[in-house]
Amino acid sequence: MMTKKIEFLNCPPELEDKKEKIISEAEIFVDKFSILEKNKFYILLDQRTNAFFSECHISAKDLINHGTIDVPLDPDNQPDYRANREVIEEHSAYLKMIDDANKKRLFSNIVCEYNTTYQPDKPIKVIGGQHRFLAIEDALKKNINEFHGVKIYFNVDKNQRLDVQLISNTNIAVSSDLLDRMFETAKGPELRNWCQAVGLLPEKEDFTDKKQRGSQISVRGARTFIINYFKGKNIDDKSFDKNDTTPIISKTGIVDDEWEKLRERTDIWNDKGLLEAGKKFSRLASEQKNYFKTKRKEQFEYAEKALSYSVIASWAFIAGILQNNKIRLKRHFDLAEVKDQDPLAANLLAKAKHKSDPENYRGLGTRTDVKDRGRLAELFFLQAEKGDGFTKSMIDLAIKKYHAKQSNLEVIEAEKKLLNE
């Protein structure tokens, strides 16, 4: 006779023979663990595979103490192949889960199988939601014992188990660009409005949710531009050769403390220098794209060179540095007006290389590392001396100046350490 605790919402006649086994497992599960649904535990049916499951809430303590993420895809025939993907400990989304769990967030849709045939002391086999499981485990160490939602399957056969594991590990990953856009939207429309005002975003259009060829500028790109503009303003152009002039790239997928601090300044959106720089850079990006769209269609991969993060960061950084040198600032801005070639001389940049570069280095502006950003800053600063656009000799000199400056800065730092010993 069926216990009053367990109730099937749907069980076709052809599956009646499975009821007894499922009831037995479900009763043990409900009685043994701290479950909110003790008085009424519903069993549902996935009619796609005829797998029975329940959705309920279990305490963190019981989930962690009696659960495991070490789950084989096929425990009978392939015990060494795991259902869960590799844990990505440094992913921004996972770090956010850790923080949320420690702030008593309640998680849900952790997909499990109740199975005592292997690791009987850990009958709750976590198939989907391993990062949430680990976040809950971290919080439990601090005595945070909340109830979390689980979807738990009972008495599944091999095909049903594999189906559950497959759908639990097939998802549409939320990109860092989309997370950035969501965070920024929650803060307010200021960054989007600014980008639309300067032409980096068309009117009424939003930032891209995933950076790719042909997409709009990303939140990360816009933040990178503004951060470096103001960092550059703090450096006197006359002392350029004596300072570390390496631009930075805004963090993505997580809170960027430097951006948050800058964003608190309500005056940045009305900064006339920033507004002009944004418009001039938008012009540069447009001219770069139009050149390869109309005159060099076979090399269209260079069309969006201006929107690479290293170029965005470096160009904006130099625009900030030159705010008090209007003549050189105009030359910097007028790079977009170079005639009969693409403004960024992409073919020349592609061939630029230092003796320390690896064989697979593809030229300036193709990477986002410190070297590329520092070299491009030197190049934009050099170009502003004459304003005739990039040349091969100028690019080579900029690369050499960057490495010479870094070596000199290392010497200065070593001398300071020696004097302080």
C-alpha positions as CSV (number, residue, x, y, z in Angstrom):
1,M,0.0,0.0,0.0
2,M,1.4,3.4,-1.0
3,T,2.6,5.6,1.9
4,K,0.8,8.9,2.4
5,K,4.1,10.7,2.1
6,I,4.7,9.8,-1.5
7,E,2.3,10.8,-4.3
8,F,2.7,10.1,-8.0
9,L,1.3,12.9,-10.2
10,N,1.4,10.7,-13.3
11,C,2.1,7.0,-13.6
12,P,0.8,5.3,-16.8
13,P,-0.4,1.7,-16.4
14,E,2.7,0.4,-18.3
15,L,5.0,1.8,-15.6
16,E,3.0,0.6,-12.6
17,D,5.6,-2.2,-11.9
18,K,8.3,0.5,-11.1
19,K,6.2,2.2,-8.4
20,E,7.2,-0.1,-5.6
21,K,10.9,0.3,-6.1
22,I,10.6,4.1,-6.5
23,I,8.5,4.4,-3.4
24,S,11.0,2.4,-1.4
25,E,13.9,4.7,-2.5
26,A,11.9,7.9,-2.1
27,E,10.8,7.0,1.4
28,I,14.4,6.3,2.5
29,F,15.4,9.6,0.9
30,V,12.6,11.6,2.7
31,D,13.0,9.9,6.0
32,K,16.8,10.0,6.1
33,F,17.5,13.6,5.1
34,S,16.3,17.0,6.1
35,I,13.7,17.7,3.4
36,L,11.1,20.5,3.4
37,E,8.5,18.3,1.6
38,K,8.4,15.6,4.2
39,N,4.6,15.7,4.6
40,K,3.9,15.5,0.9
41,F,6.6,14.3,-1.6
42,Y,5.5,14.4,-5.2
43,I,6.9,12.1,-7.9
44,L,6.8,13.5,-11.4
45,L,7.3,11.7,-14.7
46,D,9.5,12.9,-17.6
47,Q,7.5,11.5,-20.5
48,R,10.4,12.0,-22.9
49,T,12.3,9.1,-21.3
50,N,9.8,7.8,-18.7
51,A,12.2,8.8,-15.9
52,F,10.7,9.5,-12.4
53,F,11.9,12.4,-10.4
54,S,11.0,14.8,-7.7
55,E,11.7,18.5,-7.1
56,C,12.3,19.3,-3.5
57,H,14.4,21.3,-1.0
58,I,17.2,19.7,1.0
59,S,19.5,21.2,3.7
60,A,23.0,22.1,2.7
61,K,24.3,19.9,5.5
62,D,22.6,16.7,4.1
63,L,23.3,17.6,0.5
64,I,27.1,18.0,1.1
65,N,27.5,15.2,3.7
66,H,25.6,12.7,1.6
67,G,26.2,14.0,-1.9
68,T,29.1,13.7,-4.4
69,I,30.0,15.3,-7.7
70,D,32.3,12.3,-8.5
71,V,29.7,10.7,-10.7
72,P,30.4,8.3,-13.6
73,L,28.5,8.5,-16.8
74,D,28.0,4.8,-16.8
75,P,28.9,3.3,-13.4
76,D,28.4,-0.3,-14.6
77,N,30.5,-0.2,-17.8
78,Q,32.4,3.1,-17.8
79,P,33.1,4.0,-14.2
80,D,36.1,6.2,-15.1
81,Y,34.2,8.7,-17.3
82,R,32.6,11.4,-15.3
83,A,29.2,13.1,-15.8
84,N,30.3,16.5,-14.7
85,R,32.6,18.8,-16.5
86,E,35.9,20.0,-15.1
87,V,35.5,22.5,-12.3
88,I,36.5,26.0,-13.5
89,E,37.6,27.5,-10.2
90,E,38.7,30.9,-11.6
91,H,35.6,31.5,-13.7
92,S,33.9,34.8,-12.7
93,A,30.5,33.1,-12.5
94,Y,31.8,30.5,-10.0
95,L,33.5,33.1,-7.9
96,K,30.1,34.9,-7.9
97,M,28.4,31.7,-6.7
98,I,30.9,31.4,-3.8
99,D,30.2,34.9,-2.8
100,D,26.4,34.4,-3.1
101,A,26.4,31.2,-1.1
102,N,28.3,32.9,1.7
103,K,25.6,35.6,1.7
104,K,22.9,32.9,2.1
105,R,21.6,32.7,-1.4
106,L,19.3,29.8,-2.0
107,F,20.3,27.8,-5.1
108,S,18.0,25.6,-7.2
109,N,17.8,23.0,-10.0
110,I,20.7,21.0,-8.8
111,V,20.2,17.8,-10.7
112,C,20.9,14.5,-8.8
113,E,20.3,10.8,-8.9
114,Y,19.5,8.8,-5.8
115,N,21.7,5.7,-6.1
116,T,23.2,3.4,-3.5
117,T,24.8,0.9,-5.8
118,Y,28.2,2.6,-5.6
119,Q,29.5,5.0,-2.9
120,P,26.5,4.0,-0.7
121,D,27.5,6.6,1.9
122,K,27.0,9.3,-0.8
123,P,23.7,8.2,-2.3
124,I,22.9,11.7,-3.7
125,K,24.9,11.8,-7.0
126,V,25.1,15.3,-8.3
127,I,24.9,15.3,-12.1
128,G,24.2,19.0,-12.9
129,G,25.2,21.9,-10.8
130,Q,28.6,21.0,-9.5
131,H,29.8,24.6,-9.2
132,R,26.7,25.4,-7.1
133,F,27.4,22.3,-5.0
134,L,30.9,23.4,-4.3
135,A,29.7,26.9,-3.5
136,I,27.2,25.5,-1.0
137,E,30.0,23.3,0.5
138,D,32.2,26.4,1.0
139,A,29.4,28.2,2.8
140,L,28.6,25.2,4.9
141,K,32.2,25.3,6.3
142,K,31.1,28.7,7.8
143,N,28.0,27.1,9.3
144,I,25.6,28.4,6.6
145,N,23.0,25.7,6.3
146,E,20.2,26.8,4.0
147,F,17.7,24.7,2.0
148,H,18.5,24.3,-1.7
149,G,16.3,23.1,-4.5
150,V,17.2,19.8,-6.1
151,K,15.8,17.7,-8.9
152,I,16.3,14.1,-7.9
153,Y,15.8,11.0,-10.0
154,F,14.9,7.6,-8.7
155,N,15.4,4.1,-10.1
156,V,16.7,5.2,-13.5
157,D,18.0,2.8,-16.1
158,K,21.2,3.3,-18.1
159,N,19.6,5.1,-21.0
160,Q,17.6,7.4,-18.7
161,R,20.7,8.1,-16.6
162,L,22.8,9.1,-19.6
163,D,19.9,11.3,-20.9
164,V,19.7,13.2,-17.6
165,Q,23.5,13.6,-17.5
166,L,23.5,14.8,-21.1
167,I,20.8,17.5,-20.7
168,S,22.3,18.6,-17.4
169,N,25.7,19.3,-19.1
170,T,24.3,20.9,-22.2
171,N,23.6,24.5,-21.6
172,I,23.9,27.9,-23.2
173,A,26.8,29.5,-21.4
174,V,26.3,33.1,-20.3
175,S,29.1,35.1,-21.9
176,S,31.2,37.6,-19.9
177,D,30.1,40.3,-22.3
178,L,26.4,39.6,-21.4
179,L,27.2,39.6,-17.7
180,D,29.0,43.0,-18.1
181,R,26.0,44.4,-20.0
182,M,23.6,43.2,-17.3
183,F,25.8,44.7,-14.5
184,E,26.1,48.0,-16.4
185,T,22.4,48.1,-17.2
186,A,21.6,47.6,-13.5
187,K,23.8,50.6,-12.7
188,G,22.1,52.9,-15.1
189,P,22.1,54.0,-18.8
190,E,25.1,56.4,-18.5
191,L,27.7,54.3,-20.3
192,R,25.3,53.3,-23.1
193,N,24.1,56.9,-23.5
194,W,27.7,58.1,-23.8
195,C,28.6,55.5,-26.4
196,Q,25.5,56.5,-28.4
197,A,26.4,60.2,-28.1
198,V,30.0,59.7,-29.5
199,G,28.9,57.2,-32.2
200,L,30.4,54.0,-30.8
201,L,26.8,52.6,-30.5
202,P,24.0,53.4,-33.0
203,E,21.0,55.2,-31.4
204,K,18.8,52.9,-29.4
205,E,21.1,49.9,-29.7
206,D,22.8,48.1,-26.9
207,F,26.2,46.7,-26.3
208,T,27.0,43.3,-27.8
209,D,26.3,40.3,-25.6
210,K,29.3,38.5,-27.2
211,K,32.3,40.1,-28.8
212,Q,32.7,38.8,-32.4
213,R,33.4,40.1,-35.8
214,G,30.8,42.6,-36.9
215,S,29.3,43.1,-33.4
216,Q,28.8,46.3,-31.6
217,I,31.3,47.5,-29.1
218,S,31.2,45.6,-25.8
219,V,30.8,47.1,-22.3
220,R,34.4,46.0,-21.6
221,G,35.6,48.0,-24.6
222,A,33.7,51.1,-23.6
223,R,34.9,50.8,-20.0
224,T,38.5,50.2,-21.2
225,F,38.4,53.4,-23.3
226,I,37.1,55.6,-20.4
227,I,39.4,54.2,-17.8
228,N,42.5,54.7,-19.9
229,Y,41.5,58.2,-21.0
230,F,41.5,59.3,-17.3
231,K,44.6,57.3,-16.5
232,G,46.4,59.1,-19.3
233,K,45.2,62.5,-18.0
234,N,47.2,61.9,-14.9
235,I,50.4,61.8,-16.8
236,D,52.3,64.9,-18.1
237,D,53.1,64.4,-21.8
238,K,56.6,65.9,-21.1
239,S,57.4,63.0,-18.7
240,F,56.1,60.3,-21.0
241,D,59.5,58.7,-21.4
242,K,60.0,58.4,-17.7
243,N,56.8,56.8,-16.7
244,D,55.3,53.3,-17.2
245,T,52.8,54.1,-19.9
246,T,51.2,50.7,-20.2
247,P,47.4,51.0,-20.6
248,I,45.1,48.5,-18.9
249,I,42.0,46.5,-20.0
250,S,38.9,46.5,-17.9
251,K,38.0,43.2,-16.2
252,T,35.1,41.3,-17.5
253,G,32.4,39.0,-16.0
254,I,33.1,40.3,-12.5
255,V,33.0,43.7,-10.7
256,D,35.9,45.9,-11.9
257,D,36.8,47.9,-8.8
258,E,38.7,50.5,-10.8
259,W,35.7,51.1,-13.1
260,E,33.3,51.2,-10.2
261,K,35.4,53.9,-8.5
262,L,35.6,55.9,-11.6
263,R,31.9,55.5,-12.4
264,E,31.0,57.1,-9.0
265,R,32.3,60.4,-10.5
266,T,29.2,61.9,-12.0
267,D,31.4,64.5,-13.8
268,I,32.9,62.0,-16.2
269,W,29.9,61.9,-18.5
270,N,30.1,65.7,-19.1
271,D,33.9,65.8,-19.5
272,K,34.3,67.7,-22.8
273,G,37.7,66.1,-23.5
274,L,36.4,62.6,-23.1
275,L,33.4,63.4,-25.3
276,E,35.6,64.7,-28.1
277,A,38.0,61.8,-27.7
278,G,35.1,59.4,-28.0
279,K,33.8,61.0,-31.2
280,K,37.3,61.0,-32.8
281,F,37.9,57.4,-31.9
282,S,34.4,56.5,-33.3
283,R,35.6,58.3,-36.5
284,L,38.8,56.3,-36.5
285,A,36.9,53.0,-36.1
286,S,34.5,53.9,-38.9
287,E,37.2,54.9,-41.3
288,Q,39.1,51.7,-40.6
289,K,36.1,49.6,-41.4
290,N,35.1,51.6,-44.5
291,Y,38.5,51.3,-46.0
292,F,38.5,47.5,-45.9
293,K,34.8,47.4,-46.9
294,T,35.3,49.4,-50.0
295,K,39.0,49.1,-51.1
296,R,40.4,46.0,-49.5
297,K,37.5,43.6,-49.3
298,E,39.9,40.6,-49.4
299,Q,41.5,41.7,-46.1
300,F,38.3,42.5,-44.3
301,E,39.7,40.8,-41.1
302,Y,41.5,44.1,-40.6
303,A,38.3,46.2,-40.7
304,E,37.7,46.1,-37.0
305,K,41.3,46.6,-35.9
306,A,40.4,49.8,-34.0
307,L,38.0,47.8,-31.8
308,S,40.6,45.4,-30.5
309,Y,41.1,45.9,-26.8
310,S,44.8,46.7,-27.1
311,V,44.1,49.5,-29.7
312,I,41.1,50.9,-27.7
313,A,43.2,51.0,-24.5
314,S,46.3,52.5,-26.1
315,W,44.6,55.1,-28.3
316,A,42.4,56.4,-25.3
317,F,45.4,56.4,-23.0
318,I,47.4,58.7,-25.4
319,A,44.3,60.9,-25.9
320,G,44.3,61.5,-22.2
321,I,48.0,62.2,-21.9
322,L,47.8,64.8,-24.8
323,Q,44.9,66.8,-23.3
324,N,47.2,69.7,-22.5
325,N,49.1,69.5,-25.8
326,K,46.5,70.6,-28.3
327,I,48.8,70.5,-31.3
328,R,49.8,66.9,-30.8
329,L,46.3,66.0,-29.7
330,K,45.0,67.2,-33.0
331,R,47.6,65.0,-34.8
332,H,46.5,62.1,-32.7
333,F,42.9,62.7,-33.6
334,D,43.6,63.3,-37.3
335,L,45.0,59.7,-37.7
336,A,41.5,58.9,-39.0
337,E,42.1,61.3,-41.8
338,V,45.2,59.7,-43.3
339,K,44.6,59.4,-47.1
340,D,45.0,56.4,-49.4
341,Q,45.6,53.8,-46.7
342,D,43.8,52.4,-43.7
343,P,44.3,54.6,-40.7
344,L,45.9,51.9,-38.6
345,A,48.2,50.6,-41.3
346,A,47.1,47.1,-40.5
347,N,49.4,45.4,-43.0
348,L,52.4,47.1,-41.4
349,L,51.3,46.3,-37.9
350,A,50.9,42.7,-38.9
351,K,54.6,42.5,-39.9
352,A,55.9,44.2,-36.8
353,K,57.9,42.0,-34.5
354,H,60.6,42.2,-31.8
355,K,63.4,39.7,-31.4
356,S,61.8,38.5,-28.2
357,D,58.5,37.6,-29.8
358,P,57.5,34.0,-30.3
359,E,57.2,32.5,-33.8
360,N,53.5,32.6,-33.8
361,Y,53.3,36.3,-33.0
362,R,51.0,38.0,-35.6
363,G,51.9,41.6,-35.1
364,L,50.8,44.6,-33.1
365,G,47.2,44.8,-32.0
366,T,46.5,41.1,-32.3
367,R,46.9,40.4,-28.6
368,T,45.8,42.0,-25.4
369,D,48.9,41.4,-23.3
370,V,51.0,44.0,-21.6
371,K,53.6,44.2,-24.4
372,D,51.1,44.9,-27.1
373,R,49.4,47.6,-25.1
374,G,52.7,49.2,-24.2
375,R,54.1,49.1,-27.7
376,L,50.9,50.6,-29.2
377,A,51.0,53.4,-26.6
378,E,54.5,54.3,-27.8
379,L,53.4,54.1,-31.4
380,F,50.4,56.4,-31.0
381,F,52.6,58.9,-29.0
382,L,55.2,58.9,-31.7
383,Q,52.7,59.4,-34.4
384,A,51.4,62.5,-32.7
385,E,54.9,64.2,-33.2
386,K,54.4,64.6,-37.0
387,G,50.9,63.4,-37.7
388,D,51.6,61.7,-41.0
389,G,50.3,58.2,-40.1
390,F,52.3,55.1,-39.3
391,T,55.4,54.0,-41.2
392,K,57.5,50.8,-40.9
393,S,60.4,52.7,-39.3
394,M,58.0,54.4,-36.8
395,I,56.5,51.1,-35.8
396,D,60.0,49.5,-35.3
397,L,61.2,52.5,-33.3
398,A,58.0,52.4,-31.1
399,I,58.7,48.7,-30.3
400,K,62.3,49.5,-29.4
401,K,61.3,52.5,-27.3
402,Y,58.9,50.3,-25.3
403,H,61.5,47.6,-24.5
404,A,64.2,50.3,-23.7
405,K,61.7,52.1,-21.3
406,Q,60.8,48.8,-19.6
407,S,64.5,48.0,-19.1
408,N,65.2,51.4,-17.7
409,L,62.2,51.3,-15.3
410,E,63.5,47.9,-14.0
411,V,66.9,49.5,-13.3
412,I,65.3,52.4,-11.5
413,E,63.2,49.9,-9.4
414,A,66.3,47.8,-8.6
415,E,68.2,50.9,-7.4
416,K,65.3,51.9,-5.1
417,K,65.3,48.4,-3.6
418,L,69.0,48.5,-3.1
419,L,68.9,51.9,-1.4
420,N,66.1,50.7,1.0
421,E,68.0,47.6,2.1
